Amino acid sequence: MIEKASTIGAHILSGAVIEPGPLDELLPGWRDAPPPVCVPAAEDEFWFLTKTGGTKFPVIPPGMANHGNFIVSLGAMCAWLAPQAEALGVEIYPGFAAAEPLFDEAGAVCGVRIGDMGVAKDGSHKPGYTQGIDIKAKVTVLAEGARGHLTKQLVRKFGLDAESDPQNYSIGIKELWQLPPGRVKPGKIFHSFGWPADSMTYGGSFIYHLADDRVAIGYVSGLDYRDPEYQPYEAFQQFKHHPLVKPLLEGGTILSAGARAIVTGGWQSLPKVEMPGALLIGDTAGLLNVPKVKGTHQAIRSGMLAAEHLAAQEAPAAAGFDAKLRASPVMAELKKVRNIKPGFKKGLWFGLVNSAWETATGGLSPWTWRCKSDWNSLQKLAEAEKPKRDYVERTLAPRDRLAGVYFAATEHDEDQPVHLKVSNTDICVSQCAEEYGNPCQRFCPAGVYEIVQDEQGKRLQINAANCVHCKTCDIKDPYQIITWVTPEGGSGPNYQNL
């Protein structure tokens, strides 16, 4: 197993509340020696928020009830899993970024190429230059998470999405806080929707109470939002200032922060998950259950299915895995909730009514709402609706996105090739500036993109060292001219307990 992060779990960010069923099957005795951050779910709260208050739901929506689940740090959980896999003979190599897929003479995937190390920004070789190596495999299993760099290429090459809808995404922004004693109720789980999102923007929050007076807090914005001036990072910071939330955080200290895209297309957006020589699992395939706000159990289950599929063959091959996955509980779970997230594209109130219907019928509606690409949902400035922001003055840390980057502990050698490739920067200072007002400056949670004015005029400046590898730019750019590629192995965020 190769991992682009410097250590296992350093690039992993999720809420996260997990359903333990698949983990119980994988490691039956795990509860006797649990991950370092692991708190049994104790109570649920679900709220509709207004600017000054809100309404607490008397009943938790089915699927969101968390009795029997566990609040974890997914990064810490992955780090906990790694030595257990190594004890079974798995070789794990962190700090090695798979830069491109390899193909055999027949055109099948036969492994990956690790990116070169020690390349300067201008492409020259620095004194420590090391050429990337080729790692060959009978079958390559891609578990890159949402919007995988290699997966994106292979889906296009093999036409894996020819019979599925475009994939959809959200961006989740999360912080870990240390609070004064007495405020935290370990195991409490808070979710909300409503303010600060307007009725046509899909958004919601979470607050998970951990042990040792800590809380994980975050906000998810659907990347199908229409308003070109919407800022997911600002929406999160506004949520922290809601009257129900700010008193919880005041006097506390932020410990770590980060952001990551979440795959939300569901059943109708699932591409074919096999190709010659390779297969897709987890969020790479698009298996997250949006109404549950959970994908870890689906990722583990799909990984187990892949392992069983490959181990059952004398000569391991990817063929047959797609049918195996589609006939499994993984897909049955997604099919039941396939219409819930797409229903919110028609607005909050339609989405809620549709969700109630789909829940009541167990997803047996004779129709399936279709998914459209996130990148072309953005309205142009001249035609955009002007939703009332109704935002408040902010006082809590971090005060801006650069401060948030500090808490992500992101690290890139400044003298390496920029890993955010913009195919035509002229569009940025002309067409995009006029039509959309350069939304890359707003949808990026780390301040990577800037339009600057110098002697030569306006130009796009890419602050690649800020990047937290969330992939939002690769998804939301309205011209699809931004491509995220892997930086030098080990570069990127160093998340702590996120």
C-alpha positions as CSV (number, residue, x, y, z in Angstrom):
1,M,0.0,0.0,0.0
2,I,1.4,3.4,-0.9
3,E,0.2,6.7,0.6
4,K,1.0,10.2,-0.5
5,A,0.9,11.7,3.0
6,S,4.0,11.8,5.1
7,T,2.4,9.5,7.7
8,I,-0.7,7.3,7.6
9,G,-3.7,9.4,8.4
10,A,-2.0,12.8,7.9
11,H,-4.3,13.6,4.9
12,I,-7.4,12.0,6.3
13,L,-10.2,14.3,7.3
14,S,-13.8,13.3,8.2
15,G,-16.5,14.1,10.8
16,A,-16.6,11.3,11.8
17,V,-19.3,9.1,13.3
18,I,-18.9,5.5,12.1
19,E,-21.2,2.5,12.0
20,P,-19.2,-0.3,13.5
21,G,-20.7,-3.3,11.7
22,P,-18.1,-3.7,9.0
23,L,-15.3,-3.0,11.5
24,D,-16.7,-5.7,13.8
25,E,-16.5,-8.2,10.9
26,L,-13.0,-7.1,9.9
27,L,-11.5,-7.0,13.4
28,P,-13.8,-8.8,15.8
29,G,-11.8,-7.8,18.9
30,W,-11.3,-4.1,18.1
31,R,-13.4,-2.8,20.9
32,D,-10.9,-4.3,23.4
33,A,-8.2,-2.0,22.0
34,P,-10.0,0.8,20.2
35,P,-8.5,3.7,18.2
36,P,-7.1,6.6,20.3
37,V,-10.1,8.8,19.6
38,C,-13.2,6.7,20.0
39,V,-16.3,7.8,21.9
40,P,-19.6,5.9,22.0
41,A,-22.5,7.9,20.6
42,A,-24.7,9.0,23.6
43,E,-27.3,11.5,22.3
44,D,-28.4,13.1,19.1
45,E,-29.7,16.6,18.4
46,F,-31.0,17.8,15.0
47,W,-31.8,21.5,14.5
48,F,-33.1,23.9,11.9
49,L,-31.3,27.2,12.5
50,T,-32.2,30.8,11.9
51,K,-29.9,33.7,12.5
52,T,-30.9,34.2,16.1
53,G,-32.2,30.8,17.1
54,G,-33.7,27.6,15.8
55,T,-36.0,24.7,16.2
56,K,-34.9,21.4,17.7
57,F,-36.5,18.4,16.0
58,P,-38.4,16.3,18.5
59,V,-37.5,13.1,16.6
60,I,-34.2,12.3,14.9
61,P,-34.7,11.6,11.1
62,P,-34.3,7.9,10.4
63,G,-30.7,7.1,9.3
64,M,-29.3,9.9,11.3
65,A,-29.9,8.3,14.7
66,N,-26.5,7.2,16.1
67,H,-27.3,4.8,18.9
68,G,-24.6,2.1,18.7
69,N,-22.2,4.2,16.6
70,F,-18.9,5.7,17.6
71,I,-17.3,9.2,17.2
72,V,-13.8,8.8,15.9
73,S,-10.9,10.7,14.3
74,L,-10.7,9.0,11.0
75,G,-7.1,10.0,10.6
76,A,-6.2,8.5,14.0
77,M,-8.2,5.4,13.1
78,C,-6.3,4.9,9.9
79,A,-3.0,5.3,11.8
80,W,-4.3,2.7,14.3
81,L,-5.2,0.3,11.5
82,A,-1.9,0.5,9.7
83,P,0.3,-1.6,12.2
84,Q,-2.5,-4.2,12.3
85,A,-2.3,-4.5,8.6
86,E,1.5,-4.7,8.7
87,A,1.3,-7.5,11.3
88,L,-0.6,-9.5,8.6
89,G,2.1,-8.9,6.0
90,V,0.9,-5.8,4.3
91,E,3.7,-3.5,3.2
92,I,2.9,0.2,3.7
93,Y,4.9,3.0,2.2
94,P,3.8,6.6,3.3
95,G,5.4,9.6,1.6
96,F,5.1,8.0,-1.9
97,A,2.6,9.8,-4.2
98,A,1.2,7.8,-7.1
99,A,1.6,10.3,-9.9
100,E,0.3,8.4,-12.9
101,P,-1.1,5.0,-13.8
102,L,0.9,2.4,-15.8
103,F,-0.4,0.4,-18.6
104,D,0.7,-2.9,-20.2
105,E,0.9,-3.7,-23.9
106,A,-2.8,-4.6,-24.0
107,G,-3.8,-1.3,-22.4
108,A,-4.7,-2.7,-19.0
109,V,-3.6,-1.0,-15.8
110,C,-0.5,-2.7,-14.5
111,G,0.5,-0.5,-11.6
112,V,1.4,3.1,-10.8
113,R,4.4,5.4,-11.1
114,I,5.6,7.2,-8.1
115,G,6.4,10.9,-8.6
116,D,10.0,12.1,-8.8
117,M,11.4,13.6,-5.7
118,G,13.7,16.6,-5.6
119,V,12.4,18.5,-8.7
120,A,12.7,22.3,-8.6
121,K,9.9,24.7,-9.5
122,D,11.5,25.3,-12.9
123,G,11.7,21.6,-13.6
124,S,15.4,21.2,-13.0
125,H,16.8,18.6,-10.7
126,K,17.9,19.6,-7.2
127,P,20.9,17.9,-5.5
128,G,18.6,15.4,-3.8
129,Y,16.8,14.4,-6.9
130,T,15.4,10.8,-7.0
131,Q,13.6,9.4,-9.9
132,G,10.2,8.0,-9.2
133,I,9.8,4.2,-9.3
134,D,7.3,2.0,-11.1
135,I,5.3,-0.3,-8.9
136,K,3.8,-3.1,-10.9
137,A,0.7,-5.1,-9.7
138,K,-1.6,-7.8,-11.0
139,V,-4.5,-5.7,-9.8
140,T,-4.4,-2.1,-8.6
141,V,-7.0,-1.1,-6.0
142,L,-7.7,2.6,-6.0
143,A,-8.7,4.0,-2.7
144,E,-8.0,7.7,-3.3
145,G,-11.0,9.2,-1.6
146,A,-13.2,11.8,-3.3
147,R,-12.1,13.1,-6.7
148,G,-9.0,10.8,-6.9
149,H,-6.3,12.1,-9.2
150,L,-5.6,8.7,-10.9
151,T,-9.3,7.7,-10.8
152,K,-10.3,10.8,-12.7
153,Q,-7.9,9.8,-15.5
154,L,-9.0,6.2,-15.6
155,V,-12.7,6.9,-15.5
156,R,-12.1,9.1,-18.6
157,K,-9.8,6.6,-20.3
158,F,-12.1,3.5,-19.8
159,G,-15.4,5.4,-20.1
160,L,-16.4,4.1,-16.6
161,D,-19.1,6.8,-16.2
162,A,-20.7,6.2,-19.6
163,E,-23.9,4.8,-18.0
164,S,-23.9,6.8,-14.8
165,D,-24.8,10.4,-13.9
166,P,-22.0,12.9,-13.2
167,Q,-20.5,12.6,-9.8
168,N,-21.5,15.2,-7.2
169,Y,-19.5,16.6,-4.3
170,S,-19.6,18.8,-1.2
171,I,-16.8,20.4,0.7
172,G,-16.5,19.7,4.4
173,I,-14.5,22.1,6.6
174,K,-13.6,21.0,10.1
175,E,-11.9,22.2,13.2
176,L,-10.9,20.5,16.5
177,W,-11.3,22.6,19.6
178,Q,-10.0,22.3,23.2
179,L,-12.7,23.8,25.5
180,P,-12.9,24.8,29.2
181,P,-13.8,22.0,31.5
182,G,-17.5,21.2,32.0
183,R,-18.8,22.2,28.6
184,V,-18.3,19.0,26.7
185,K,-20.7,16.1,26.9
186,P,-18.7,13.1,25.5
187,G,-20.8,11.3,22.9
188,K,-23.2,14.1,22.1
189,I,-23.9,14.5,18.4
190,F,-25.3,17.8,17.0
191,H,-26.4,18.3,13.4
192,S,-28.1,21.3,11.8
193,F,-29.3,22.8,8.6
194,G,-30.7,26.2,7.7
195,W,-28.7,29.4,8.5
196,P,-26.1,30.5,7.4
197,A,-27.1,28.8,4.1
198,D,-29.9,30.3,2.0
199,S,-32.8,28.1,0.9
200,M,-31.2,27.3,-2.5
201,T,-27.8,26.3,-1.0
202,Y,-27.3,22.8,0.4
203,G,-25.4,23.1,3.7
204,G,-25.3,21.7,7.2
205,S,-23.2,21.4,10.3
206,F,-21.9,18.9,12.8
207,I,-20.6,19.2,16.4
208,Y,-19.2,16.0,17.9
209,H,-18.4,15.9,21.6
210,L,-15.2,14.0,22.3
211,A,-13.4,13.0,25.5
212,D,-10.9,15.3,27.3
213,D,-13.0,18.5,26.8
214,R,-12.7,18.5,23.0
215,V,-15.2,18.9,20.2
216,A,-15.0,18.4,16.5
217,I,-17.0,21.0,14.6
218,G,-17.5,21.4,11.0
219,Y,-19.7,22.6,8.1
220,V,-20.6,21.0,4.8
221,S,-21.5,23.0,1.7
222,G,-22.8,21.2,-1.4
223,L,-20.7,22.1,-4.4
224,D,-23.8,22.4,-6.6
225,Y,-24.3,25.8,-5.1
226,R,-25.4,28.5,-7.6
227,D,-24.3,31.8,-6.1
228,P,-20.9,32.8,-7.5
229,E,-20.2,34.9,-4.4
230,Y,-20.8,32.1,-1.9
231,Q,-17.8,31.2,0.3
232,P,-17.9,27.8,2.0
233,Y,-15.2,28.8,4.5
234,E,-17.1,31.9,5.5
235,A,-20.3,30.0,5.9
236,F,-18.5,27.7,8.4
237,Q,-17.1,30.6,10.3
238,Q,-20.6,32.2,10.5
239,F,-22.1,29.0,11.8
240,K,-19.5,29.1,14.7
241,H,-21.1,32.4,15.7
242,H,-24.6,31.2,15.9
243,P,-26.1,31.8,19.4
244,L,-26.3,28.0,20.0
245,V,-22.6,27.5,19.1
246,K,-20.6,30.6,20.0
247,P,-21.0,30.2,23.8
248,L,-19.7,26.6,23.5
249,L,-16.5,27.7,21.8
250,E,-15.7,31.0,23.5
251,G,-12.7,30.7,25.7
252,G,-11.6,27.6,23.9
253,T,-8.6,27.0,21.7
254,I,-8.5,25.7,18.2
255,L,-6.1,22.7,17.9
256,S,-6.3,21.7,14.2
257,A,-8.3,22.4,11.1
258,G,-8.7,21.3,7.5
259,A,-11.0,20.7,4.6
260,R,-11.8,17.9,2.2
261,A,-14.2,17.2,-0.6
262,I,-17.0,14.7,0.1
263,V,-18.5,12.5,-2.7
264,T,-22.3,12.8,-2.7
265,G,-23.7,11.6,-6.0
266,G,-24.8,8.2,-4.6
267,W,-26.4,5.3,-6.4
268,Q,-27.1,7.0,-9.8
269,S,-23.6,8.5,-10.0
270,L,-21.7,5.2,-9.3
271,P,-19.3,4.6,-12.3
272,K,-18.3,1.1,-13.3
273,V,-15.9,0.1,-10.6
274,E,-13.8,-2.3,-12.5
275,M,-11.5,-1.9,-15.5
276,P,-8.7,-4.1,-17.0
277,G,-6.2,-4.4,-14.2
278,A,-7.8,-2.1,-11.6
279,L,-10.9,-1.5,-9.4
280,L,-12.4,1.3,-7.3
281,I,-13.5,1.2,-3.7
282,G,-14.7,3.6,-1.0
283,D,-15.2,7.3,-1.8
284,T,-13.2,6.8,-4.9
285,A,-16.1,4.8,-6.2
286,G,-18.7,7.2,-4.6
287,L,-20.2,5.1,-1.9
288,L,-21.0,7.7,0.8
289,N,-24.5,7.6,2.2
290,V,-25.5,11.3,2.2
291,P,-28.5,11.2,4.5
292,K,-26.5,9.3,7.1
293,V,-23.5,11.6,6.7
294,K,-21.4,8.5,6.7
295,G,-19.1,6.7,4.3
296,T,-16.5,4.9,6.4
297,H,-18.6,1.8,6.9
298,Q,-19.2,1.7,3.1
299,A,-15.5,2.1,2.4
300,I,-14.5,-0.7,4.8
301,R,-17.2,-3.0,3.4
302,S,-16.2,-2.3,-0.2
303,G,-12.6,-2.9,0.7
304,M,-13.5,-6.3,2.2
305,L,-15.5,-7.2,-0.9
306,A,-12.5,-6.3,-3.1
307,A,-10.2,-8.4,-1.0
308,E,-12.5,-11.4,-1.0
309,H,-13.0,-11.1,-4.8
310,L,-9.3,-11.0,-5.5
311,A,-8.4,-13.7,-3.0
312,A,-10.9,-16.1,-4.4
313,Q,-9.2,-16.3,-7.8
314,E,-6.1,-18.2,-8.7
315,A,-4.9,-15.4,-10.9
316,P,-6.4,-12.2,-9.4
317,A,-8.3,-10.0,-11.8
318,A,-10.7,-7.1,-11.6
319,A,-13.3,-8.6,-13.8
320,G,-16.5,-9.4,-11.9
321,F,-16.0,-6.9,-9.1
322,D,-18.5,-4.4,-10.4
323,A,-21.3,-7.0,-10.4
324,K,-20.2,-8.2,-6.9
325,L,-20.4,-4.7,-5.5
326,R,-23.8,-3.9,-7.1
327,A,-25.3,-7.1,-5.7
328,S,-24.0,-6.3,-2.2
329,P,-25.5,-4.4,0.8
330,V,-23.3,-1.5,-0.1
331,M,-25.4,-0.7,-3.2
332,A,-28.7,-1.7,-1.6
333,E,-28.1,1.0,1.1
334,L,-27.3,3.6,-1.6
335,K,-30.4,2.8,-3.7
336,K,-32.8,3.4,-0.8
337,V,-31.6,7.0,-0.4
338,R,-30.8,7.8,-4.0
339,N,-33.3,10.6,-4.3
340,I,-32.7,12.4,-1.1
341,K,-29.7,14.6,-1.9
342,P,-30.8,15.4,-5.6
343,G,-34.1,16.6,-4.2
344,F,-32.4,19.5,-2.5
345,K,-31.4,20.9,-5.9
346,K,-34.9,22.2,-6.1
347,G,-34.5,24.1,-2.8
348,L,-34.5,23.4,0.9
349,W,-38.3,23.0,1.3
350,F,-38.8,20.7,-1.6
351,G,-35.8,18.8,-0.5
352,L,-37.2,18.3,3.0
353,V,-40.7,17.1,1.7
354,N,-39.0,14.8,-0.8
355,S,-36.7,13.4,2.0
356,A,-39.8,12.7,4.1
357,W,-41.4,10.9,1.2
358,E,-38.4,8.8,0.3
359,T,-37.8,7.9,4.0
360,A,-41.5,6.9,4.4
361,T,-41.4,4.7,1.3
362,G,-38.0,3.2,2.0
363,G,-36.7,4.6,-1.4
364,L,-39.3,2.6,-3.4
365,S,-40.3,5.6,-5.5
366,P,-40.7,4.5,-9.2
367,W,-38.5,7.5,-10.3
368,T,-34.9,8.4,-9.8
369,W,-33.8,12.1,-9.6
370,R,-30.8,12.7,-11.9
371,C,-27.5,14.3,-10.9
372,K,-25.9,17.1,-12.9
373,S,-22.3,18.3,-12.8
374,D,-21.4,20.6,-9.9
375,W,-19.2,22.9,-12.1
376,N,-21.9,24.1,-14.4
377,S,-24.4,24.9,-11.6
378,L,-22.8,28.3,-10.9
379,Q,-24.8,31.3,-12.1
380,K,-23.0,34.1,-13.9
381,L,-22.8,37.4,-12.0
382,A,-25.2,39.2,-14.4
383,E,-28.0,36.7,-13.9
384,A,-27.2,35.5,-10.3
385,E,-29.8,35.8,-7.6
386,K,-28.7,37.9,-4.7
387,P,-29.6,35.9,-1.5
388,K,-29.7,37.7,1.7
389,R,-26.5,36.7,3.6
390,D,-27.6,37.9,7.0
391,Y,-24.1,37.3,8.3
392,V,-22.8,38.5,11.7
393,E,-19.5,40.1,12.8
394,R,-17.0,37.4,13.6
395,T,-14.7,37.3,16.7
396,L,-13.7,33.6,17.0
397,A,-10.5,32.1,15.6
398,P,-9.3,31.6,13.0
399,R,-10.0,35.1,11.7
400,D,-9.1,34.2,8.0
401,R,-8.2,31.4,5.7
402,L,-4.4,31.7,6.1
403,A,-4.8,31.2,9.9
404,G,-6.8,28.1,9.1
405,V,-3.9,26.9,6.9
406,Y,-1.6,27.2,9.9
407,F,-3.8,24.9,11.9
408,A,-3.8,22.4,9.0
409,A,0.0,22.3,9.4
410,T,0.3,22.0,5.7
411,E,3.8,21.8,4.3
412,H,5.0,22.0,0.7
413,D,8.6,22.7,-0.4
414,E,8.2,26.1,-2.1
415,D,10.7,25.1,-4.7
416,Q,8.7,22.3,-6.4
417,P,6.5,22.3,-9.4
418,V,3.1,23.8,-8.8
419,H,0.7,20.9,-8.5
420,L,-2.4,22.9,-9.5
421,K,-2.4,23.0,-13.2
422,V,-4.4,25.8,-14.9
423,S,-4.6,25.1,-18.7
424,N,-5.4,28.7,-19.7
425,T,-4.7,31.5,-17.3
426,D,-5.9,34.1,-19.8
427,I,-9.5,32.9,-19.1
428,C,-8.9,33.8,-15.4
429,V,-8.2,37.5,-16.0
430,S,-10.7,38.0,-18.8
431,Q,-13.7,35.7,-19.3
432,C,-13.9,34.3,-15.7
433,A,-13.3,37.7,-14.1
434,E,-16.2,39.2,-16.2
435,E,-18.7,36.3,-16.0
436,Y,-18.1,34.9,-12.5
437,G,-15.8,37.3,-10.6
438,N,-13.1,34.7,-10.2
439,P,-14.9,32.3,-7.8
440,C,-11.7,30.4,-7.2
441,Q,-10.8,33.1,-4.7
442,R,-13.9,32.2,-2.8
443,F,-14.5,28.5,-3.1
444,C,-10.9,27.6,-2.1
445,P,-10.8,27.2,1.7
446,A,-7.0,27.8,1.9
447,G,-6.4,31.0,-0.1
448,V,-4.5,29.2,-2.9
449,Y,-5.9,31.4,-5.8
450,E,-5.4,35.1,-6.0
451,I,-5.9,37.6,-8.8
452,V,-3.1,40.2,-8.4
453,Q,-2.3,43.4,-10.1
454,D,1.3,44.2,-11.1
455,E,3.2,46.1,-13.7
456,Q,2.1,43.7,-16.4
457,G,-1.5,43.9,-15.4
458,K,-3.8,41.4,-13.8
459,R,-2.7,37.8,-13.4
460,L,-3.5,34.6,-11.5
461,Q,-1.2,33.8,-8.6
462,I,-1.3,30.3,-7.3
463,N,-0.2,29.9,-3.7
464,A,0.3,26.2,-4.0
465,A,2.1,25.9,-0.6
466,N,-1.3,26.7,1.1
467,C,-3.1,23.8,-0.5
468,V,-4.8,21.3,1.9
469,H,-5.6,18.8,-1.0
470,C,-9.4,19.3,-0.6
471,K,-9.9,19.1,-4.5
472,T,-12.6,21.7,-4.5
473,C,-10.9,23.7,-7.3
474,D,-10.7,20.6,-9.5
475,I,-14.5,20.1,-9.0
476,K,-16.1,23.6,-8.9
477,D,-14.1,25.6,-11.5
478,P,-16.8,26.7,-14.0
479,Y,-14.4,26.3,-17.0
480,Q,-12.9,23.0,-15.9
481,I,-9.4,24.3,-16.6
482,I,-8.0,23.5,-13.1
483,T,-6.4,20.1,-12.6
484,W,-5.1,18.9,-9.2
485,V,-2.1,16.6,-9.5
486,T,0.0,15.1,-6.8
487,P,2.8,17.2,-5.4
488,E,6.0,15.7,-4.1
489,G,5.4,12.7,-1.9
490,G,4.8,13.6,1.8
491,S,3.7,17.2,0.9
492,G,0.4,18.6,2.1
493,P,-1.5,18.8,5.4
494,N,-0.4,17.1,8.5
495,Y,-3.8,16.7,10.2
496,Q,-3.9,15.9,13.9
497,N,-6.9,13.9,15.1
498,L,-9.2,15.1,12.3
